[in-house]
Amino acid sequence: MSIKSPFARVGARFIANRIAMIALTVIIGFFIIALVCGVMDLLHIQWPHDPNATHLERKLFPPGPGHWLGTDNLGRDVLSRMLHGAYISLTVGFVAVGVALLIGIAVGACAGYLGGWVDNLLMRIVDAIICFPAFFLILSAVAMLGPNIWIIVIVIGLVSWTSTARLVRAEFLTLRETEYVRAARSLGQRPFTIILRHILPNAAAPIFVTAVLGIPDAIMTEAGLSFLSFGVPPPQATWGNIISDGKSYILDAWWLILFPGLAIFTICLAFYVVGEGLREASQTKS
């Protein structure tokens, strides 16, 4: 029996992609780790060690029993700091993309559905924002407002919505001329109702793919800011500031660079693979 639902067809094709499913499993694993560490922070549970506790007598211990990923220049356990850093990285990734989606969908929907001078005005605003290098714009905003996780999240979201807006606009320009949209318009339905009930659900697949591909960009942006000491302020652990702390000891303490770098590479690669898997599944014709 054939599957009728478009979402079910996309899901079935995605599940058949073994590489994408492996990547999704990796993401779920990181998400569970981040969620557990977030709950432990709320309950003041420090496991396997306190990520912010300094022990100078254990300075730069190599990986081994007791400190499986070694210690940093202040004797802090790298494994504990990386586990808690996962919570920061994924929080930044998901929330920043959520902010970008809300703005991008609103702007793109208005431009694509209304057209005319509204479309021209909004797209010129998008073009103006795209002209600025996004990372340096984020860097400047964080430098002025101060390093804070929520400021970083909002700033990343505020400069990352342009690609979503252009994608949504393109989808709406195509879908607004379909027969079911014309029929809804002829029945006197309001534009807001038409957008939410008829157009947006049919544009959901490419928007969702864009969101998934935007998460690793946000994670790498936060890591870059933390590496430059403009990210989440210490002693809060993030993967970026672990690498930043270890750059002065790269020849003596290789683990300070290797392990957080592998974590960033793994999670970003997993999101890219899942995003491409979703893109292929949504574009395949059955």
N, C-alpha and C positions, 0 to 999 in steps of 0.2 A: 504494500500500500504506500502510495507516495505521500511525502510530507508536504502539507499545504502552507504552513506558516513560513514566511520569508526568514524570520529570525531562527526558526528551527532548522531551515536548510543551511543557513550560514553557520549555525552551531554544529551541525553534523559534519560539514566540510572542514570546520576548524578542528574538531576532535579527531578527524582522520589525519591531520597533519601532526606527525609524531614529534617533530622538532619543536613546533609551536607549543605542543602540550608539555614537553619537557621544560621549556622556558616558562610556561605558566606555573608549573610546579615549583620552579625556583622562586618565582615572584611570590607565590603563596607562602613558601617557607620563610622568605624575608619578612613578609607581612605578619606572619605569626610571631616571629622573633620580635619585631617592632612593637606589636600589640602587647606581648607579655612584658617587655621591658617598660612600656608605658604604664602598665598596671602596677608593676613593681615599684616604679618611681612614686606613684600615688600612694602606695602602701608603705613606702620607705623601706623596701626590701632591697638589700645590696647583694647581688649574686652575679657571678661567682666571687667578686670582690667589689668594694666600693670604687666606682670608676673615678672618683675625684680625690681619693685618699692618697696622700704622698708618703712614700717610704724611701728616703734618700739612701738608706743602706742597701736597697734593692735596685738602685739606679742601673738602667740598661742591662737588665738580666736577659739573656737570650731565651728563646722558646724552650720550655721544658716543663717537667712536673711542677705544679703549683701555679705557674704562669705559662699557659700553653701557647700563647702568642708573644711572650716576653713582656718586658716593662719598658716604660719610656724614660726620658731624662730626669723625671721627678719620682721614679719608682712606681708609677701608676700602672695597673694591670691593663695591657692593651686589649685583651679579649673583652673585658668588662666595658671598656670605653667604646669598642667597636659595636658591641651589642646595643648599648644605649645610643650610639650614634646612628644606628639603623632607624630608630624611632624618629630622630630629627630629619634624616634624609627623606624618608618616605612621607612624613608629615608635610615637609616642604613640597615634595613632588605632587602629591595628591591635592593639597589645598590650593597651591599656586595654579595648577591646571584647572581646578574648579572655578577659581576667580576668572581666569582667562576665558573659560568656556561661557560663563554667564555674560561677560561683556561681549565676546565675539559673536555669540548667537544672537544677542539683542541687536547689535549693530548690523550684522549680516542679514538678519531677517528683515529689519526695517529697510535697508538698502535694496535688497532683492525683491521684496514684495511691493514696496511703494514706487520704486524707480524714480525717474525724473530728477528734479533738483535735489531731492533728499538723497538719492543714490550718489549723485555727483559730489555733494557736500561731504557725505560720510566717507566715500572712497578717497577724497583728497586728504581728509584727516588721517586715514589709514596710511596713505602714501607718505605723508609728512612724518608719521611716527616710524615707519620702516626706514626712512632715511638716516635715522640716528642709530649708531651701533648699540644694540640692545644691552650687551654686557657692561659697556662703559656708562650707559644711562642708569642701569641698576646700581653700578658701583658709585656713581655720583649721588644718587638718591639715598643710598644706605650711609654714605659718608656724611651727608647733611643731617639725616634723621637719627642716626645712631644705630649700631648693630643690635638687632633684636629679631628673634625668630619670626614674629608676626609681621614686623615691618618688612623683613626680607620676603616673606610669602606674598604679601600684598603687592610689593614693588615688582616682583617677578611676574605676578599675574597681570599687573597693569601694563606691562610692556610686551606681553606674550600673546595677546589676544588677536593680533592683526591677521595672522595666517588663518585662524578660525573664522574670522569675520569674512575674509575673502572667499573661503570655501563655502560658507553658509550662503553668502550672496549668490555665488554661482549655482548652487543647488536650487535656491529659491527662484532665480531667473528662469530655470528650466521647468520647475514644478508648478509655478503659478499659471502656466498656460495649459496645463493638463485638463482633461474633461471633467474630472471630479472636482477640481478647484473651481472651474467655471460654473459647474452645477451648484456648488455651495454658494458661490457669489450671487447667482441668479435667484437663489432661495432667500436672499436677504441676510445671510449670516454675516456677522461682523468680521472685519479683518483679523482682529485678535483671535477670534474663534477659529477662523480658517487656518491661521498660522499654526495654532497649537494642535488642532485636531486632524488637519489634512496634510499640511506641508511638512511640518517638523518631524513627525514620525517617519515619513518616507525619506527624509534626509539624515536620519539618525545614524546609519551605518558609517558613512564617511566621517561624520563628526566624531563618532566614538573612536574610530581609528586614529584620527588626529589627536584626540585627547590622550590615547595610550602612548603615541609617539612623542607627545609633549612632556610626559612625566620624566623620562631620562634627561631631557634638556634642563628641566628645573633642578633635578638632582645634581647634575654637573655644574650648573650655575652656582648653586649653594656651596658645593665643594670648592669651586674656584674662589668664591668670596671668602670662605673660611681659610683657605690656603693663604690668601692675601691679608688675613687678619681683619677683614671687613664683615665676616659672617657672624654666626652665633657667638657671643662673648664667652671666654673661659670663666669658670672651669668646665662648663657644659661641653661634653664630648661630641664631636662630629667627625665624620671620616676625613673631611678636608683639613680640620685643624690638627688631627693626629698626624697627617702627612706634613703639615706645616711645622709641627714640633720636631719631626724627625729629619727634616731636610738638612739640618746642621750636623746630623750624625749618620749620614747616608753610608759612609764607609765603615762605621763601627757598629751601627744598629740597623741593618738592612730590613729587619722585620717591621720597623716603623713606617716604611714606605711601601713594602710589598703587600702586606695583608690588607690595609685599607684601600690601596690601589686596586687590588683584586676584587674587593667587595664592590667598589664603584663600577669597575669594568663588568663584573658579572651581572649586577642588577640592571645596568643600563642596556647591556646586550640582550638580556632576557626581555625587557620591555620592547626593544626594537624588533626582536624575533616575533613576539606576540603581535605587535602592531602589523608587521608584514603578513603574518598568518591571517589576521583578521581582514586585511586588505584583499588578499588573494581569495579568501572565502566569500567575501561580499561581492567580488567582481566575477567569480566563476558562474557561468550560466549552466543551469540544469535543465 
